[in-house]
Amino acid sequence: MSAFDMTPFFFGPTERRLYGVYHPPAPAQRTAQQVLLCPPFGQEAVRVQLLHRLLADQLARQGIHVMRFDYHGTGESAGADADATLTEWCDDILTAHDELSRRTRAHSTTWLGSRLGGTLAMMASSMGKGTPERIVLWEPILDGPRYLHELGKAHAQHSFSPFIHAQRPAEQVKDEVLGFAVSETWIRQLQAVGAAQLNPTCAEVCVHIASQEGAVTLGLAKRLQARGVAWQHLNTPTRIDWFQEEARGSTVAPPELLRLLAFAATGAAA
């Protein structure tokens, strides 16, 4: 079986079917490690889809079991995006974790979350139903209200047309963000997201990847270290403008970023 083979499938309860893709490890390099990739939200998920696939292939070549998946109401999973909530997406991470573990029986697990996926991974890990050895956070959302403001600003910018609208739309998320519907519950839950409320639980280390460690991130790191959770920060090799419409943007998959994410997920150079 080639490391580039993939197995797409549906999993989870009948009333909440989720779509996943399993990347089996290269047989000659097979290890007891597994990595679950937790995607971001909306257009960000569209932009990193290629990167997640390439990362999964790279990790599989290193002998690691990898699984990608879509939250309920997103991608190929069942459900409507307008009905999604952050709490349910955390449950989806735990369901995906159980499914991957059932397939692999691996002894070491990494959750790698991009943007809001990193935030959800932290939230899910504190629910007491699944504890990974390692959590990797690629530019996680640590300030929900600020993120909502930036989403609203981007939506207003890209949805405004002087030939159609008399005035620029309000920079506030109401029921849609760049083509993706959101619920009042989703908005309310995101408004409550803050570094002080995040308590990720992992057995070994929490790895933070971003262009810099701001005061909010440093505060979170110190709080976790006081609880005995190891913290590591890695500088990302490139800055990404996340708040743009996919049609006007581009995919995100620079080789140096792939290498960094693979290293963060395993603790070993590719």
C-alpha positions as CSV (number, residue, x, y, z in Angstrom):
1,M,0.0,0.0,0.0
2,S,1.4,3.4,-1.0
3,A,1.7,6.2,1.5
4,F,-0.3,8.2,-1.0
5,D,-3.3,5.9,-0.8
6,M,-6.3,7.4,1.0
7,T,-9.5,5.9,2.3
8,P,-12.5,8.3,2.3
9,F,-15.4,7.1,4.5
10,F,-18.3,8.3,6.6
11,F,-18.4,7.7,10.4
12,G,-20.2,8.7,13.5
13,P,-23.8,8.2,14.6
14,T,-26.5,7.8,12.0
15,E,-28.0,11.2,12.9
16,R,-24.7,12.9,12.6
17,R,-22.6,11.4,9.9
18,L,-19.1,12.8,9.5
19,Y,-16.8,12.6,6.5
20,G,-13.2,11.5,7.0
21,V,-10.1,10.5,5.0
22,Y,-7.6,8.1,6.4
23,H,-4.0,8.2,5.2
24,P,-2.3,4.8,6.1
25,P,1.4,4.8,7.0
26,A,4.1,3.6,4.7
27,P,4.4,-0.1,5.7
28,A,8.2,0.0,5.9
29,Q,8.1,3.0,8.2
30,R,5.0,2.2,10.2
31,T,5.0,3.6,13.8
32,A,2.6,3.6,16.7
33,Q,1.8,7.3,16.1
34,Q,-1.4,8.9,14.8
35,V,-2.3,12.4,13.9
36,L,-5.8,13.9,13.7
37,L,-6.0,17.1,11.6
38,C,-8.7,19.5,12.9
39,P,-9.6,22.0,10.2
40,P,-10.4,25.7,10.6
41,F,-13.6,27.5,9.7
42,G,-15.1,28.7,6.4
43,Q,-12.8,30.1,3.7
44,E,-9.8,29.3,5.9
45,A,-10.7,25.7,5.7
46,V,-10.9,26.0,1.9
47,R,-7.5,27.6,1.7
48,V,-5.7,25.0,3.9
49,Q,-7.4,21.9,2.4
50,L,-4.4,21.3,0.1
51,L,-1.9,21.8,2.9
52,H,-3.7,19.3,5.1
53,R,-3.7,16.8,2.4
54,L,0.0,17.3,1.6
55,L,0.8,17.2,5.3
56,A,-1.1,14.0,5.7
57,D,0.9,12.4,2.8
58,Q,4.2,13.6,4.3
59,L,3.4,12.2,7.7
60,A,2.2,8.9,6.2
61,R,5.5,8.6,4.5
62,Q,7.1,8.8,7.9
63,G,5.0,5.9,9.0
64,I,2.3,7.8,10.9
65,H,-1.4,7.1,10.7
66,V,-3.3,10.3,9.7
67,M,-6.9,11.3,9.5
68,R,-8.6,14.4,8.1
69,F,-12.3,15.1,8.6
70,D,-15.1,17.7,8.2
71,Y,-17.1,19.0,11.1
72,H,-20.9,18.4,11.0
73,G,-22.5,20.9,8.6
74,T,-19.2,21.5,6.8
75,G,-17.4,20.0,3.7
76,E,-18.7,16.6,2.8
77,S,-20.2,15.8,6.3
78,A,-24.0,15.7,6.8
79,G,-25.9,18.7,8.2
80,A,-26.4,22.4,7.4
81,D,-23.7,25.0,8.2
82,A,-26.4,27.2,9.7
83,D,-27.1,24.6,12.4
84,A,-23.5,24.2,13.6
85,T,-22.2,25.1,17.0
86,L,-18.7,25.1,18.6
87,T,-19.8,22.7,21.2
88,E,-20.9,20.1,18.7
89,W,-17.7,20.6,16.7
90,C,-15.7,19.7,19.8
91,D,-17.8,16.6,20.0
92,D,-16.9,15.9,16.4
93,I,-13.2,16.0,17.2
94,L,-13.7,13.5,20.0
95,T,-15.7,11.3,17.6
96,A,-13.0,11.5,15.0
97,H,-10.4,10.7,17.6
98,D,-12.2,7.6,18.6
99,E,-12.6,6.5,14.9
100,L,-8.9,7.0,14.2
101,S,-7.9,5.1,17.3
102,R,-10.3,2.3,16.4
103,R,-8.6,1.9,13.0
104,T,-5.0,2.2,14.2
105,R,-4.7,1.2,17.8
106,A,-1.8,3.6,18.0
107,H,-0.2,4.4,21.3
108,S,0.6,8.1,20.7
109,T,-1.8,10.7,19.4
110,T,-1.4,14.3,18.2
111,W,-4.2,16.7,17.5
112,L,-3.1,19.3,15.0
113,G,-5.6,22.2,14.8
114,S,-5.4,25.1,12.4
115,R,-6.9,28.5,13.4
116,L,-10.3,27.8,14.9
117,G,-9.5,24.1,14.7
118,G,-6.8,24.7,17.2
119,T,-9.2,26.5,19.5
120,L,-11.7,23.6,19.2
121,A,-8.9,21.1,19.9
122,M,-8.1,22.8,23.1
123,M,-11.7,22.9,24.1
124,A,-12.3,19.3,23.2
125,S,-9.2,18.1,25.1
126,S,-10.6,19.6,28.3
127,M,-13.9,17.7,28.1
128,G,-12.3,14.7,29.7
129,K,-13.2,12.2,26.9
130,G,-10.0,12.0,25.0
131,T,-6.5,13.2,25.9
132,P,-3.8,13.4,23.2
133,E,-0.1,13.2,24.0
134,R,0.5,16.3,21.9
135,I,-1.6,19.2,20.7
136,V,-0.3,21.5,17.9
137,L,-1.9,24.9,17.5
138,W,-1.3,26.7,14.2
139,E,-2.3,30.3,14.8
140,P,-5.2,29.4,17.1
141,I,-8.1,31.8,17.8
142,L,-7.6,33.1,21.4
143,D,-9.9,36.1,21.2
144,G,-13.3,35.2,19.9
145,P,-14.8,38.8,19.8
146,R,-11.8,40.1,17.9
147,Y,-12.0,37.2,15.5
148,L,-15.7,37.9,14.9
149,H,-14.9,41.5,14.2
150,E,-12.2,40.6,11.7
151,L,-14.6,38.1,10.0
152,G,-17.3,40.8,9.9
153,K,-14.9,43.3,8.4
154,A,-13.7,40.8,5.7
155,H,-17.3,39.9,4.9
156,A,-18.3,43.5,4.5
157,Q,-15.3,44.2,2.3
158,H,-15.8,41.3,-0.1
159,S,-19.6,41.4,-0.3
160,F,-19.8,45.1,-1.1
161,S,-20.4,46.2,-4.6
162,P,-20.9,49.9,-5.5
163,F,-23.1,48.8,-8.4
164,I,-25.5,46.9,-6.2
165,H,-25.3,48.4,-2.7
166,A,-26.1,52.0,-1.8
167,Q,-23.7,51.8,1.2
168,R,-21.1,49.4,2.6
169,P,-22.6,46.6,4.7
170,A,-22.2,46.7,8.5
171,E,-18.9,45.1,9.7
172,Q,-20.8,42.7,11.9
173,V,-21.3,38.9,11.6
174,K,-25.0,38.2,11.5
175,D,-25.9,35.0,9.7
176,E,-23.1,34.6,7.1
177,V,-19.4,34.9,6.7
178,L,-17.9,34.9,3.2
179,G,-20.4,32.4,1.9
180,F,-20.8,30.3,5.0
181,A,-23.9,30.5,7.1
182,V,-23.5,30.7,10.9
183,S,-26.0,30.3,13.7
184,E,-26.8,32.7,16.6
185,T,-25.5,30.0,18.9
186,W,-22.2,29.7,17.0
187,I,-21.8,33.5,17.2
188,R,-22.6,33.6,20.9
189,Q,-20.2,30.7,21.7
190,L,-17.4,32.3,19.7
191,Q,-18.0,35.6,21.6
192,A,-17.2,33.7,24.8
193,V,-13.9,32.3,23.5
194,G,-10.9,33.8,25.3
195,A,-7.4,32.6,26.4
196,A,-8.5,32.7,30.0
197,Q,-11.2,30.2,29.4
198,L,-9.0,27.7,27.4
199,N,-7.5,24.8,29.4
200,P,-6.0,22.3,27.0
201,T,-5.1,19.0,28.4
202,C,-2.4,16.8,26.9
203,A,0.1,14.2,28.2
204,E,3.3,15.7,26.8
205,V,3.3,19.1,25.2
206,C,1.2,21.9,23.6
207,V,3.0,23.3,20.6
208,H,2.1,26.8,19.4
209,I,2.9,27.9,15.9
210,A,2.6,31.6,14.9
211,S,4.6,34.5,13.7
212,Q,5.1,35.7,17.2
213,E,4.1,35.1,20.8
214,G,1.9,37.9,22.0
215,A,1.0,38.8,25.5
216,V,-2.2,36.7,25.4
217,T,-0.3,33.7,24.2
218,L,2.5,34.1,26.8
219,G,-0.2,34.4,29.5
220,L,-1.8,31.2,28.4
221,A,1.6,29.5,28.2
222,K,2.5,30.5,31.8
223,R,-0.8,29.3,33.1
224,L,-0.5,25.9,31.5
225,Q,3.1,25.5,32.6
226,A,2.0,26.2,36.1
227,R,-0.4,23.2,35.7
228,G,2.5,21.1,34.5
229,V,1.6,21.2,30.8
230,A,4.7,21.7,28.7
231,W,4.6,24.5,26.2
232,Q,6.6,25.1,23.0
233,H,6.5,28.0,20.6
234,L,7.7,27.8,17.0
235,N,7.9,30.8,14.7
236,T,6.0,30.3,11.4
237,P,8.2,30.9,8.3
238,T,5.5,33.0,6.6
239,R,2.7,35.4,7.5
240,I,-0.7,34.6,6.1
241,D,-3.6,37.1,5.4
242,W,-6.4,34.9,6.5
243,F,-9.2,37.3,6.0
244,Q,-9.8,37.2,2.3
245,E,-12.3,35.6,0.0
246,E,-10.9,32.3,-1.4
247,A,-11.7,33.3,-5.0
248,R,-9.3,36.3,-4.5
249,G,-6.8,34.5,-2.5
250,S,-4.8,31.3,-2.8
251,T,-4.1,28.0,-1.2
252,V,-1.6,27.9,1.6
253,A,1.0,25.2,1.3
254,P,4.6,26.5,1.3
255,P,7.2,23.7,1.7
256,E,8.8,25.3,4.8
257,L,5.4,25.5,6.5
258,L,4.7,21.8,5.8
259,R,8.1,20.9,7.3
260,L,7.4,22.9,10.4
261,L,4.0,21.4,10.9
262,A,5.3,17.9,10.4
263,F,8.0,18.5,13.0
264,A,5.5,20.0,15.5
265,A,3.2,17.0,15.0
266,T,5.9,14.4,15.7
267,G,8.8,16.2,17.4
268,A,11.1,14.8,14.6
269,A,12.4,16.4,11.5
270,A,10.9,15.2,8.2
